Amino acid sequence: MDSTEIIGLIAAALTTISLIPQVVTVIKTRNTSSISLGMYSLYTAGTTMWLTYGILSGQLPIIASNGIGVVLAAIILSYKLRESGQDAK
């Protein structure tokens, strides 16, 4: 593993870990009123595309960070969609 890949893995870990506090807060409070549905929809779609790119190009840092990132973002998005659906009722 060369230094470029190590830097990529560290960057991937830091940006992926940054989602964890938001996921924990959303799960604990079940409150997503201050979270943008549009932002998390686009973020989840973009992260999914980065994951696909990483898989197709065989780049471990991109696969690792975006694989976990998709799961974390999807958790937040699913809570937001449930809350949005309840608001419409």
C-alpha positions as a Markdown table, in Angstrom:
| # | Residue | x | y | z |
|---|---|---|---|---|
| 1 | Met | 0.0 | 0.0 | 0.0 |
| 2 | Asp | 1.5 | 3.3 | -1.0 |
| 3 | Ser | 1.3 | 6.7 | 0.7 |
| 4 | Thr | -1.4 | 7.9 | -1.7 |
| 5 | Glu | -3.7 | 5.0 | -0.9 |
| 6 | Ile | -3.0 | 5.5 | 2.9 |
| 7 | Ile | -4.0 | 9.2 | 2.6 |
| 8 | Gly | -7.1 | 8.1 | 0.7 |
| 9 | Leu | -8.1 | 5.6 | 3.3 |
| 10 | Ile | -7.6 | 8.2 | 6.1 |
| 11 | Ala | -9.7 | 10.8 | 4.2 |
| 12 | Ala | -12.3 | 8.1 | 3.6 |
| 13 | Ala | -12.4 | 7.2 | 7.3 |
| 14 | Leu | -12.7 | 10.8 | 8.5 |
| 15 | Thr | -15.5 | 11.8 | 6.1 |
| 16 | Thr | -17.4 | 8.6 | 6.7 |
| 17 | Ile | -17.1 | 8.9 | 10.5 |
| 18 | Ser | -18.4 | 12.4 | 10.3 |
| 19 | Leu | -21.9 | 11.0 | 9.5 |
| 20 | Ile | -22.1 | 8.9 | 12.7 |
| 21 | Pro | -23.0 | 11.7 | 15.1 |
| 22 | Gln | -26.0 | 12.6 | 12.9 |
| 23 | Val | -27.1 | 9.0 | 12.5 |
| 24 | Val | -26.9 | 8.5 | 16.3 |
| 25 | Thr | -28.9 | 11.7 | 17.0 |
| 26 | Val | -31.6 | 10.8 | 14.5 |
| 27 | Ile | -32.0 | 7.3 | 15.8 |
| 28 | Lys | -32.1 | 8.5 | 19.5 |
| 29 | Thr | -34.5 | 11.4 | 18.9 |
| 30 | Arg | -36.3 | 10.2 | 15.8 |
| 31 | Asn | -36.4 | 13.9 | 14.9 |
| 32 | Thr | -35.3 | 15.0 | 11.4 |
| 33 | Ser | -37.1 | 18.3 | 11.2 |
| 34 | Ser | -33.9 | 20.3 | 10.9 |
| 35 | Ile | -32.5 | 18.0 | 8.2 |
| 36 | Ser | -33.0 | 18.8 | 4.5 |
| 37 | Leu | -34.8 | 16.1 | 2.5 |
| 38 | Gly | -33.3 | 17.4 | -0.7 |
| 39 | Met | -29.8 | 17.4 | 0.7 |
| 40 | Tyr | -29.9 | 13.9 | 2.0 |
| 41 | Ser | -31.6 | 12.6 | -1.2 |
| 42 | Leu | -28.9 | 14.1 | -3.3 |
| 43 | Tyr | -26.1 | 13.0 | -0.9 |
| 44 | Thr | -27.3 | 9.4 | -0.8 |
| 45 | Ala | -27.6 | 9.3 | -4.6 |
| 46 | Gly | -24.2 | 10.9 | -5.0 |
| 47 | Thr | -22.6 | 8.5 | -2.5 |
| 48 | Thr | -24.2 | 5.6 | -4.3 |
| 49 | Met | -22.7 | 6.8 | -7.6 |
| 50 | Trp | -19.2 | 7.2 | -5.9 |
| 51 | Leu | -19.6 | 3.6 | -4.6 |
| 52 | Thr | -20.4 | 2.4 | -8.1 |
| 53 | Tyr | -17.4 | 4.3 | -9.5 |
| 54 | Gly | -15.1 | 2.8 | -6.8 |
| 55 | Ile | -16.3 | -0.7 | -7.6 |
| 56 | Leu | -15.9 | -0.2 | -11.3 |
| 57 | Ser | -12.4 | 1.3 | -10.9 |
| 58 | Gly | -11.3 | -1.0 | -8.1 |
| 59 | Gln | -10.3 | 1.8 | -5.7 |
| 60 | Leu | -10.4 | 0.6 | -2.2 |
| 61 | Pro | -10.6 | 4.0 | -0.4 |
| 62 | Ile | -13.6 | 5.0 | -2.5 |
| 63 | Ile | -15.3 | 1.6 | -2.1 |
| 64 | Ala | -14.8 | 1.5 | 1.7 |
| 65 | Ser | -15.9 | 5.1 | 2.5 |
| 66 | Asn | -18.9 | 5.2 | 0.1 |
| 67 | Gly | -20.1 | 1.7 | 1.0 |
| 68 | Ile | -20.4 | 2.7 | 4.6 |
| 69 | Gly | -21.5 | 6.2 | 3.7 |
| 70 | Val | -24.4 | 4.9 | 1.6 |
| 71 | Val | -25.6 | 2.9 | 4.6 |
| 72 | Leu | -25.3 | 5.8 | 7.1 |
| 73 | Ala | -26.9 | 8.3 | 4.7 |
| 74 | Ala | -29.7 | 5.8 | 3.8 |
| 75 | Ile | -30.5 | 5.5 | 7.6 |
| 76 | Ile | -30.9 | 9.2 | 7.9 |
| 77 | Leu | -32.9 | 9.5 | 4.7 |
| 78 | Ser | -35.3 | 6.7 | 5.7 |
| 79 | Tyr | -36.0 | 8.5 | 9.0 |
| 80 | Lys | -36.5 | 11.7 | 7.1 |
| 81 | Leu | -38.9 | 10.1 | 4.6 |
| 82 | Arg | -40.9 | 8.5 | 7.4 |
| 83 | Glu | -41.2 | 11.9 | 9.2 |
| 84 | Ser | -42.1 | 13.6 | 5.9 |
| 85 | Gly | -44.8 | 11.0 | 5.3 |
| 86 | Gln | -46.2 | 11.5 | 8.8 |
| 87 | Asp | -46.3 | 15.3 | 8.3 |
| 88 | Ala | -48.4 | 14.9 | 5.2 |
| 89 | Lys | -51.1 | 13.0 | 7.1 |
